[in-house]
Amino acid sequence: MQLHCTRPGCSRPTNVFPDLDDAATLKTVQQKFCTNCGMPLILVGRYLPVRLLGRGGFGAAFLGRDRYTPGFRPCVIKQFQPSGNLSAPQLKIAQDLFEREAEALEQLGREHPQIPDLFAFFELSVANASTQQDDKFFYLVQEFIDGQTLEEEFLRQGKFSESEVVKVLKECLKILKFVHENGSIHRDIKLSNIMRHRNGRIYLLDFGAVKYATKAAGNANSSTGIYSIGYAPPEQMAGGQVYPSTDLYALAATCVMLLTGKQHNELFDAYSNTWKWQAFATPSRLLAQVLDQMLLANPSQRLPSAQAALAALSAKPAAAVVAPSAPPPAAAPVVAPPVRRKSALPPFPLVESLGGALFTGFEGGLIAIALVSLLGTTWISGGFWLILLGILVLAQRLRVIEKIDLVILAAVTFGIVGFFGQLHRASAFVALGSSFINVLFLAIVGGLAVVTIAILFNLIYKLISRIL
């Protein structure tokens, strides 16, 4: 049998003991030690670390076996092992987070089937020959979930179908409803902390950052600055108060990544502080509305709870209802939660579109002048013009060039074309106007022409969106 040393920095942590392949020996042997560093391998006489699963900022996780169970039950052994040189206050915070995870698993895991259960939490003191002092190690042992995290699935298969995302969203909301109703906030929802068991069941992992909203001293809801970039909402990143809707924001961010197959930095526009994820996906109107409400920057404007989000996902379009002839006088009317009607078409970004249209027309005019001067008015120059114009439009669509880039590129192109006209007064160029003023005039005319088309398109778009 193979056992893995849990001492941080052990240069040869893998140990093989053929005698432990015998079940009777495995159950009765007192202890085994690392052949490299002497670290005890059977933790508290019970748990056997078999292989390393991974390392994080505050520790390492091992696949283990519990030899006090008939089938040597698999488990996850987590060791508190902070990386880097932490100060005493930082080390205390890190250890508190580790103990908080054990506390959360003990309270929540035993009561909910989709949160791993806690099996053990203990401290181990081991003599250090070089320092002549005892080294202290902290461990927690939790239920092993045989499956893959959504991050692993995402990296393997790319974006999920809408039905898959809705299933994940609903399952996670049900778990969060339980977590929030028990006075806790997870605070670190992300792809790597959601796992799908081989049987399809969704689990929520890693409660190290959980906040006990009703237990913490002082400001009960204040954040400690623990968050994952790309998932955390503004109030958490600013170190302010956290709410149940803080978890909803992170869950929605997770879902839009799954829907689009894109990373958060491709979906979030820092300039406008908004998510632009619908440019990469075609979700149903209901799902898009719910996710957008969960992703609002202001926590007071988001859906307030996991239950509210579940209700919104289950909402159906209003239908005509025939009132009964004699309604019971004591029955209170049931009022459906107000749902703001949203056009089937996404809002048209007028200012951004007009700016892009002006740039495209201006550049198109400059490119046309240059091509005609070089190639003449032939189908070849026309083909090159369409290709270059298409590249410009695609670059804006993919945000390769945007905002100040448009102005800089337009100025550089104008300078090159105008300067070329001054140096090479070819007949075609003279006919078009080789001076800087003439080049500028023709480019501006092209820009205004495209802007006019964009304004007409906007009017038609608004008319259609109102009808729909």
N, C-alpha and C positions, 0 to 999 in steps of 0.2 A: 504494500500500500504506500502511496505517496502522501507525504505531509509537507506543508509549506510553512517555513519559519515566518513569524509575524514581527520579528525585531526589525525596526527601520534601519536600512543601510546594510543588512546582512548581504555579503557578496555572493554566497551560494545558498539561497534559501530553500532549494528543493532537496528533500530528503526521502529516500526510499527504504522501507522496512518490509522485507518479504514476510516476516513472521506475522505481521498484522493482517495479512490476507486471510488468516484463519480467524473466523468469527469469535471462537472461544477465547483466543489470545487477545483479540481486540477489546473484548468486554472486560477482561481481568487485568491487563497490564497496568502497572502503576503510573508510569510516565515514560515519555520518549523525549530526547533532547536533540537540538539541531547539531549535526556533526561539524558544522562550521563555527558557530558562535556560542553554542551551549544553551540557547534559549529553550525553555520548556515548550513542547509542542502540543501537549494535551491540556487545553486551557481549563482551569478549575477542575481537572480530572474528568472532564465530560466532553468538551467540544474539540473536534479535530479539524483544523484548517487544511483543506485539500489542495486548493489552488487559488491564485490571486484573480479576483474579478476586475478590480480597477482601483485607481487612486484618485483622490480629490484634494481640495485645498485643506480640509480638516482631518483627513484620515484615509484609510485603505479598507477595502471590502474583500472578503474571502468567501469562497464556497466552502461550507463546512458540513460535518456530520455529527449527529448527536448519538453518542454510543450508549446512552441510557434509554434509548427507545428500541423496540424490537426490530424495526427495519432500518436502524441507523438513519433516522430521518434527516434529509438535507436541510440546511439552514444557511443563513447569511451571517457571517461574523464581521462586524464593523469595529475597527480599531481607531480610537482617537489618536491622530498623528498629524498635528498641524505642520504645514510646510513653512520654511523661511524662519527668520529670526524675529519672533514676536516679542513685544514688550510684555511685562507682567499683566497690565490691564487687557491687552489684546488676547493673551493666552487665557485669561479668565473668561472673556466673552466667548472665545472659541469652545472652551470646556462647557460653559453654560449651554451653548447651542447643542452640543453633543448630548448633554443630560436632558435637554428639553425634548430632543427627538425620542429618547427612551421613555420619557414621561408621556409624550403624545401617543406613542405606539401602545403603551400600557393602557391608557385611557380609551383611545379611539379604536385601536386595532382589535381588541377583544370583543368590541360591540358592533363592528361593521365588517362584513365579509370581504370588502374590496380595499381594505387597509391592512397591510401586513401586521401580524400579531407579534408582540414582544415575548421572547422566551427567557432572556436573562440579561442582566446588566451588572457588571462587576469590575473591580480594580485588581490588577495583578502587580505584585512587587517582585522584581528579579534582581539579584545581586549583580553588580557591575564590577568585574575584576580590575579594570583600569582605574576607576574612580574610587573604589572601595566603598561605594554607596549603593543604595537600592534605586533602580530605575522603576518608575511607576508607569503602567500601561492601563488604559481604560478600554473596555469592550462592551458592546451590546450585541445580542444575538437575536435575530428576528426571522420570521417566516420567509422561506425561499419561494419566490414566484417563478415558475418555470415558463419563461416566455421571452419576449423582446420588448424593449422600450420603443415608444413611437419614434424616437430619434433614430434608432437602428432601422426601423421599417422605412422611415422617410429617406434615409440615405441609400437604402437598397432599391426602393421602388419609385421614389419621387412622389408627385402629388397624389392625394387620395380622391376617390369619387365623392360626390356630395352625400350620398347615402352613408358612406363610411364615416365621413366627418360628423354628420348628424348623430350617428350612433355614439361616437366618442364624446361629442358635446353633451348629449343627454346623460350618458353614464357618469361623466365627470361632474355634471351639475347635481346629480343625485348624491354623489359622495360629498360634494362641497356643502350641500344642504345639511347633511348630517354633521359635518365638521363645524359649520357656522352655528348651528343650533346648539352645539355643545360648547359654545363660547370660545372657539378657536378660529384663527385665520391662517391659512397655509403659507402664503406670501412667497412661494417659489414654484408656481405652476409653470411647467415648460415641457417640451417634448421628451427630455431625458427623465422626467419624473412621473411619466405616465407609462404604464407597462400593460401589454396585452398578454394574458396567459395563453398557453397552447390551446386551451379550450375556448378561447375567445373572450373571456371575462376581462374587463378593464380594471386596473388597480392604480391607486394614487400612492406614490412613494415619497421618500425623503422629507420627513417632518422636522428636520433640523432647524428650519427657520420659522417654525410655527409660532404664532403669537397668541398667548392666552389673554384675550381682550378683557376678561372679567377678573383676572388674577394679578396682572402686572401692577407693580407699585407705581405711584406717580401718575403720569399721563398714560392711561390704560391702552391707548391705541397708537402711541407714538412708535415710529419705525426706528429700527436700530441700524439702518443703512444696508441691510442684507437684501440683495435682489439680483436678478439676472437681466442684463442689458438686452433689450429687444422685447422683453415680456412685461417688465414692470411698468406701471402707469406713472404719471408725473408726480403724484403725491408721495409715492414710495421712493422714487429716485431723489426727491428733495428732502427725504428724512422726516416727512410730516406724518400725519395720522394715516392709519390704514383701516380699511373697512372690508366687509364682505365683497363689495363691488371691486375692490382691489384684486381679489382672486378672479373675479369675472373678467376683468380686463385682460389679465395674463392668459386666461383660458381662451378668450376670443383671439388673442394674438397667436396662440398656438394653432387654433383652428384655421386661421387665414393662411398660415404657412402651409398647412396640410392641403388646403384647397387649391392654392396657387402653385405649389412646388417651389416657392421662392423664399429666400431668407428675409428676415425682418428689415434689414437695411435697404432692400429693394422695394419694400412695400410701404415704408413710412417716409413721408416727406417732412423732413425737419424744418424746412423753410416755412411751411404753413402749419406745422404741428398737427398734421392729419394723416390718416391711413388712406392710401390710394390702391388698395388691394383689388378692387373690382375691375381694374384694367387688365388683370391677369386671370380672371375667372368669370364664369357665367352662372352664378348661383341662383336659386329660386328667390323670388322677391321676399318671401317670409324669412328665409335664412339670412339674407343680406341685411334686412331690417334689424333682426335680433343681434347679429354680430356688430353692426354699426352702433347700436345702442350700448352694447357692452364695451365698445372701444372709445367712447367719448372721453375727452381729456378731463373734464370736470366730473368728479365722482358723484356729485349731487344730481347730475343729469343722466347717469347710467341707470340701467336696470338695478334696483336696489338689492336684490337677493337672488340666490340660485332658484328658489321657488318661483319668483317672478319671471326669470328667464325660461324656466320649464313651461310655465303657463303661456308665455309669448310664443314659444316654439310649437305649442299645441293649438294655438289660436287658428280659427277658421274664418273665411270671409263671411261677413254678415249676410244672412239670408232672410227672405221675407217670412215673417211669422204671423200666423193667423191667431188673433187673440181669442181665448175661450169666451163663451157666451156669459158665463157666470164665474169669474175668478174668485177663489176663496178670499174673503175680506181680510183674514189675518196674515196672509202670505206677503212677505216683503218682496218687492221687485228685485230681480237679480240684474245688476248693472254690469255689463261687460266692461273690462278696462278699455279706456279710450286708445284707439290705434290711429296714429296720424297717417292719413292717406298719402301715399308716396307714388309718384309717377313711375310707370314701368320703365321709363328711360332715365338713366342717370343724369344729374344736373350738368348743363353745358357750361364749361369754364370759359366764359366770354373773354375776360381780360387776357388770360393766358393764351387763348386761341387767336385773338386779334394780334397780339404781339408776335406769335409764331407766324401768322399769315403775312404780316408786314415784313418780317425777316425773310420768309420764303420768297415773296415777290421781289424784294430788293435784290436778294442773291440771284434769283432767277434772271432778273434783268441784266445783272453784271455778267453772269455766265453766258447768256445769249450774246451779248456784245463781244465777249472774248471768242466764242466759238465761230460766230459769223466772220469775224476779222481773220481767223485762222483758216477756216474750212469753207467759208462762203455759205450761202443759203441753200444747203443740200440736205437730203434726207439723213446723211451721216451726222451732220451737226445737230439736226433735230433729234436724232436718236441719243446722241451723247447728252444733249440738254435734258431729255426726259430721265435718263439714268442718273445724272448728277442731282437733278431735282428730287428724284425718289430717295436717293441716299440722304439728302438733307432732311426730308420729311421723316424718314425712318430714324435718323439720329436724334431728332427732337422727340419722337414718340418714345424711344428707349431712354431718353434723358441723358444721352451721351453729351449733347450740348444743350444748355438751358441758361435762362436768366442773363447774366452779364456776358456769358460766352457768345450769345447771339450778337451783341453789340460789337464785341471785339472781332469776331469773325467777319462781320459785315464791313467794318472799317478796314481790316487788313485786305479783304478782297477788293474793295473799292480802290485802295491805294495801289494794289498790284495792277488792276485793269487800267486805271487812269494813267499810271506811269508807263505801262506798256504802250498805251495809245500815243503818248507824247514821243516815245522813242521810235515807234514803228508806225509811220503814217501810211499804212497800206490803204489802197483805194476803198476797200470795204470798211475799214475803220474810219476813214475820212467821211464816208457817207453816213455812218452812224453818229459821228461827232466825236472827235478824238480828244477834245479838251476835258479837263476834270469836271467842268460845269455841265457839259453835255452828257457825260457819263453819269454824273450824279442825277441829272434830270430824268434820264431814261430809267435808271434804277428805281427812283422814287415813284415814277409812274407805274412801274411794274408792281411795286409794293402796295400802292393804293388800290390797284386793280384787284389784287388778291384779297385785300382787306374788305373791299366792297362785296366780293363773293362770300367771304366768311360771315359778314353781317347778314346777308340774305339767307345764308344757310342757318344762322342762329334764329332768325325769325320763323323760318319754316319748322325748325326743330322745336321751338317753343309751342307752336301751334299743334304739332303732332303730339307733344307730351301732354298738353292740356286735354286733348281728345282721349288719349289713353289713360 
